[in-house]
Amino acid sequence: MNSEQVVNDFLSGYGLRLEVFDKNQLGIGKTPDFKVYSDEKLIFYCEVKNAQKDMWLDKELEKAAPGDIVGGLRNDPVFSRLSTHIHKACKQFESVNKDENLPNVLAFHNEDENSGFLDLLAVTTGNFFAEGGAVFPVYKQFSEGRIKADIEKIHLFIWINAYKPHRFSTFLFNTINTRYQDKLCPIFGFDPEKLAMVHSSSFSPRCENQSVG
């Protein structure tokens, strides 16, 4: 099942109806994947990004001769990849929603078992969150880099892990730009007054286990 269908099924579980943009509208540039409706009312735009498995080591193994040792040290590419997805999504939202007349929702369908929701937190907050509760601002080059303005224009991130038997979803509400928080929270069953804040960040995540296939 492709990522767009996974997200379509997920949002449909909340009673929402998704439509793609028609060909005439596509002429204005690259748009988000979906217009999302509640009953007949357009309530937000949704872009879907696939967080694919990093294939670097697999490709190195394919090129290697029998007995060769492959691999080595390199920067973790996941943060740059997520940043690129956010930057591209923001441009897609701007093509149809430049004045933010409706919420922008970015849904990640994660197929990389070595990546997780904490990586999204890293690029959006700039922080590493240790198990003991300590917070280390070691990823500011991403959160304060080219996506700094983009982050503020995405009102909700949804992270869906693709692993069987259940795919787990996590919601990350934007509390820098809270323009649509009161509208988005009830759609997904959250009370905006009870969102759990991420320590030393500007976002509020809420998590739930949701079977989507």
Residue pairs with C-beta under 8 A, 6 or more apart in sequence:
1 9
1 213
3 48
3 49
3 50
3 109
4 33
4 34
4 48
6 109
6 160
6 162
6 167
6 212
6 213
7 33
7 34
7 46
7 48
7 107
7 109
7 158
7 160
8 18
8 34
9 212
9 213
10 107
10 158
10 160
10 169
10 210
10 212
11 18
11 34
11 36
11 46
11 107
12 18
13 210
13 212
14 187
14 188
15 38
16 36
16 37
16 38
16 43
16 187
17 36
17 37
17 38
18 34
18 35
18 36
18 37
18 46
19 34
19 35
19 36
19 37
20 33
20 34
20 35
21 31
21 32
21 35
21 96
25 31
25 96
28 95
28 96
29 95
30 91
30 92
30 95
31 92
31 95
31 96
32 45
32 46
32 47
32 89
32 92
32 93
32 96
32 104
33 46
33 47
33 48
34 45
34 46
34 47
34 48
35 42
35 45
35 46
36 42
36 43
36 44
36 45
36 46
36 105
37 43
38 187
42 102
43 102
43 103
43 183
43 187
44 102
44 103
44 104
44 105
44 155
44 156
44 180
44 184
45 93
45 96
45 97
45 102
45 103
45 104
45 105
46 105
46 106
46 107
47 89
47 92
47 93
47 104
47 105
47 106
47 107
48 107
48 108
48 109
49 85
49 88
49 89
49 106
49 107
49 108
49 109
50 108
50 109
50 111
51 78
51 81
51 82
51 85
51 108
51 109
51 110
51 111
51 112
51 115
52 111
52 112
53 111
53 112
53 113
53 114
54 77
54 78
54 81
54 112
54 114
54 115
56 74
56 77
57 70
57 71
60 70
60 71
61 70
63 70
64 70
78 112
78 114
78 115
78 119
79 119
79 122
79 123
79 139
79 142
80 142
82 108
82 119
82 120
82 123
83 123
83 142
83 145
83 146
83 147
85 106
85 108
86 106
86 123
86 124
86 147
86 150
86 151
86 154
87 146
87 147
87 150
89 104
89 106
89 150
89 154
90 104
90 147
90 149
90 150
90 153
90 154
93 104
93 153
93 154
94 153
97 104
100 153
100 179
102 180
103 155
103 156
103 179
103 180
103 183
103 184
104 153
104 154
104 155
104 156
105 154
105 155
105 156
105 157
105 158
105 184
106 154
106 156
106 157
106 158
107 157
107 158
107 159
107 160
108 120
108 157
108 158
108 159
108 160
109 160
109 162
110 116
110 159
110 160
110 161
110 162
111 162
113 163
116 161
117 159
117 161
117 170
117 172
117 205
117 207
118 129
120 157
120 159
120 172
121 127
121 129
121 172
121 198
121 201
121 203
121 205
122 128
122 139
122 142
122 143
123 139
123 142
123 143
123 147
124 143
124 151
124 157
124 172
124 201
124 203
125 139
125 143
125 198
125 200
125 201
125 202
125 203
126 137
126 138
126 139
126 140
126 142
126 143
126 144
126 201
127 135
127 136
127 137
127 138
127 139
127 198
127 200
127 201
128 135
128 136
128 137
128 138
128 139
129 135
129 198
129 199
130 136
133 199
135 199
135 200
135 201
137 200
143 151
151 174
151 176
152 174
152 176
152 177
153 177
154 174
155 173
155 174
155 177
155 179
155 180
155 181
155 184
156 171
156 172
156 173
156 174
156 180
156 184
157 171
157 172
157 174
158 169
158 170
158 171
158 172
159 169
159 170
159 171
159 172
160 167
160 168
160 169
160 210
160 212
161 167
161 168
161 169
165 211
166 209
166 210
166 211
167 210
167 211
167 212
167 213
168 207
168 209
168 210
169 207
169 208
169 209
169 210
169 212
170 205
170 206
170 207
170 208
171 188
171 190
171 205
171 206
171 207
171 208
172 203
172 204
172 205
173 181
173 184
173 185
173 190
173 192
173 195
173 203
173 204
173 205
173 206
174 181
174 202
174 203
175 181
175 195
175 197
175 202
175 203
175 204
176 202
176 203
181 192
182 192
185 191
185 192
185 195
189 208
190 206
195 204
195 206
196 204
196 205
196 206
197 204
198 204
198 205
